[in-house]
Amino acid sequence: MLKIFGIRNCDTMKKAMHFLEAQGLAYEFVDYRQAGVAAKHLPDWCARGDWQTLLNKRGLTWKKLSDAERDNLDAAKAMQLMAEYPTLIKRPVLDAGQRLLVGFSAQTYQQLADTCA
């Protein structure tokens, strides 16, 4: 079963979940703001993907960080920040077992749906 991680009231999350539902794909939603969820999954997500793709530098949380927090970013520091501030994680994160999709793209989700059919 697919697992989609994010924040339920996010517009991008709504688009992704609507797409999955329209394709008839079952999924489990996991709010990664719940205690420990982000910290538990970040090592795996970074190993399977790229921490720079996971880190959302366009959101309000990023803008609220101090210069010291934003400076000298590497994988370890980024993972620490994302664990502390889960809203720094780009939404959605879709774990499809073999594949990990970060962000929503109808084309990429369609490719996944085609392989699940």
C-alpha positions as CSV (number, residue, x, y, z in Angstrom):
1,M,0.0,0.0,0.0
2,L,1.1,3.5,-0.7
3,K,1.9,5.9,2.1
4,I,1.6,9.6,1.6
5,F,3.2,11.9,4.2
6,G,2.5,15.5,4.7
7,I,0.0,17.9,6.2
8,R,-3.7,17.3,5.4
9,N,-4.8,20.9,4.9
10,C,-2.0,21.6,2.4
11,D,-3.3,22.4,-1.2
12,T,-0.6,20.3,-2.8
13,M,-1.4,17.4,-0.5
14,K,-5.1,17.7,-1.5
15,K,-4.2,17.6,-5.2
16,A,-2.0,14.5,-4.7
17,M,-4.6,12.6,-2.6
18,H,-7.4,13.5,-5.1
19,F,-5.2,12.2,-7.9
20,L,-4.6,8.9,-6.1
21,E,-8.3,8.5,-5.3
22,A,-9.2,9.3,-9.0
23,Q,-6.8,6.5,-10.1
24,G,-8.4,4.1,-7.6
25,L,-5.1,3.8,-5.7
26,A,-5.4,3.0,-2.0
27,Y,-3.1,4.9,0.3
28,E,-2.4,5.6,3.9
29,F,-2.1,9.2,5.0
30,V,0.5,10.0,7.6
31,D,0.7,13.5,9.1
32,Y,4.5,14.1,9.6
33,R,3.9,16.7,12.2
34,Q,3.0,14.0,14.7
35,A,5.7,13.4,17.2
36,G,8.6,11.4,15.9
37,V,7.2,10.7,12.4
38,A,9.6,12.9,10.5
39,A,12.7,12.0,12.5
40,K,11.9,8.3,12.1
41,H,11.6,8.4,8.3
42,L,14.1,11.1,7.3
43,P,17.2,8.8,7.3
44,D,15.4,6.4,4.9
45,W,14.0,9.2,2.7
46,C,17.5,10.9,2.4
47,A,19.1,7.5,1.6
48,R,16.5,6.9,-1.1
49,G,16.4,10.4,-2.4
50,D,18.1,13.7,-2.0
51,W,18.0,15.8,1.1
52,Q,18.1,18.9,-1.1
53,T,14.9,17.8,-2.8
54,L,13.2,17.1,0.6
55,L,14.1,20.4,2.1
56,N,11.5,23.0,1.3
57,K,13.2,26.4,1.0
58,R,10.2,28.2,-0.4
59,G,7.9,28.0,2.6
60,L,7.3,30.2,5.5
61,T,9.1,28.0,8.0
62,W,12.4,28.3,6.0
63,K,12.0,32.1,5.9
64,K,11.5,32.2,9.7
65,L,14.8,30.3,10.4
66,S,17.7,32.3,11.7
67,D,20.7,32.9,9.4
68,A,22.7,30.6,11.6
69,E,20.2,27.8,11.0
70,R,20.2,28.3,7.2
71,D,24.0,28.7,6.8
72,N,26.4,25.9,6.1
73,L,23.7,23.3,5.2
74,D,24.7,19.7,4.7
75,A,22.7,16.5,4.9
76,A,23.1,16.1,8.6
77,K,22.1,19.7,9.4
78,A,19.2,19.6,7.0
79,M,17.9,16.3,8.5
80,Q,18.2,17.8,12.0
81,L,16.2,20.9,10.9
82,M,13.5,18.9,9.1
83,A,13.1,16.6,12.2
84,E,12.8,19.7,14.4
85,Y,10.5,21.6,11.9
86,P,8.6,19.0,9.8
87,T,7.0,21.7,7.8
88,L,10.4,22.2,6.2
89,I,9.8,18.8,4.4
90,K,8.5,19.3,0.9
91,R,5.0,17.9,0.5
92,P,3.9,15.3,-0.3
93,V,6.3,12.5,0.3
94,L,4.8,9.4,-1.3
95,D,6.4,6.1,-0.4
96,A,5.6,3.5,-3.0
97,G,7.9,0.9,-1.7
98,Q,10.5,0.8,-4.5
99,R,10.0,4.5,-5.3
100,L,9.9,7.6,-3.3
101,L,8.2,10.6,-4.8
102,V,8.8,14.1,-3.3
103,G,6.4,16.9,-4.3
104,F,3.4,16.4,-6.6
105,S,3.6,16.1,-10.3
106,A,0.6,14.7,-12.2
107,Q,2.9,13.2,-14.8
108,T,5.1,11.4,-12.2
109,Y,2.0,10.2,-10.3
110,Q,0.5,9.0,-13.5
111,Q,3.7,7.0,-14.3
112,L,3.4,5.4,-10.8
113,A,-0.3,4.7,-11.3
114,D,0.5,3.0,-14.7
115,T,2.9,0.7,-13.0
116,C,0.5,-0.1,-10.2
117,A,-2.3,-1.0,-12.6
